[in-house]
Amino acid sequence: MKALLLAGGYAMRLRPLTETVAKPLLPVGGRPMADWIVDAIRAAGIDEIHVVTNAVYATSFTEWADGRGIVVHDDHTSSNDDRLGATGDIWFAIENGGLVDDDVLVIAADNLFAFALRDYIDFWAARGGSAASAIAVHQLEDPSLASLYGVVELGEGQRVVSLEEKPEQPKSSLVSTATYIFGRDHLPLMEGYLEAGLPPDPPGKFISWLLEREPLFGYGITGEWLDIGDPVQLLTADNLYRARLGLPTREQYSL
């Protein structure tokens, strides 16, 4: 299995911080956010890690990855107007990185979590491995936030039976965490999906399409999950990690 970090967005809600620094490279607890994710991937026994980003941040990611055995893919876009979308970026990296014959763990690089990726991979392997795919799902403590995410419904054997992106009236508070495992047998379907002109973003659109055709399972994660999308969430995550490391917390975020 190979790992792929998604870092193709422009993080407009975090401007001006992200005018020059990619969101996943912003420090949380004194380290780039992406470092914490790489640690979790390495702990799961995955040695080959890829990152897909855009032309604006490609140089910064290349410098960050230097000497770490991490492959950076520049999707050659430079704004929200020409971006490939999450599914488009996944497929771009799979093709560019020669991953079409691999199972691929895909993680949005602005998500921090405490669950063990090895347990997630074992869950997926027990349900078909390369002939199946999976998404990590999380039960929100505050159900009022469910409309901000992809709301998931699970059926027998934890198979995903529906995923609705940002519904006005969510059916539950179980949501997708943008942490996916795509079995190698399903990767050609992604290519076909994009060639058909179907929506490349948000990624839940492809997941909703896939679950109607192939086995897709939902792995319930426990413990902490932080989706960092705005300044308040960034400061909260930074202070949480700083406190754990014995660093002083801050009233205002800074690089």
Number of C-alpha atoms within 10 A of each C-alpha: 19 18 24 28 24 23 27 34 25 21 21 14 11 17 14 10 17 17 14 11 19 25 27 26 20 20 19 24 22 14 14 16 24 23 17 18 22 19 10 18 22 15 13 15 12 16 14 14 22 20 28 27 28 24 15 21 22 21 14 15 24 17 10 16 17 11 8 8 11 19 17 24 23 22 20 15 15 16 14 13 7 9 20 21 16 22 23 22 25 24 21 18 25 22 12 14 16 10 19 18 14 17 22 23 23 21 22 22 27 24 19 21 17 14 15 14 22 16 13 21 18 11 17 24 17 9 18 14 19 20 17 22 30 28 26 19 25 21 20 14 10 8 14 12 13 25 19 13 20 26 25 26 19 17 11 8 9 15 19 22 17 17 23 20 21 16 14 10 9 21 14 15 22 22 29 25 24 21 20 26 27 23 24 20 17 19 22 12 16 20 16 11 18 15 9 9 8 12 16 21 15 15 18 23 17 20 22 19 16 17 19 12 10 14 17 27 27 26 23 18 19 13 9 10 17 15 16 21 15 13 15 13 12 22 19 19 21 22 21 15 16 18 14 10 11 9 13 10 16 13 8 10 16 10 8
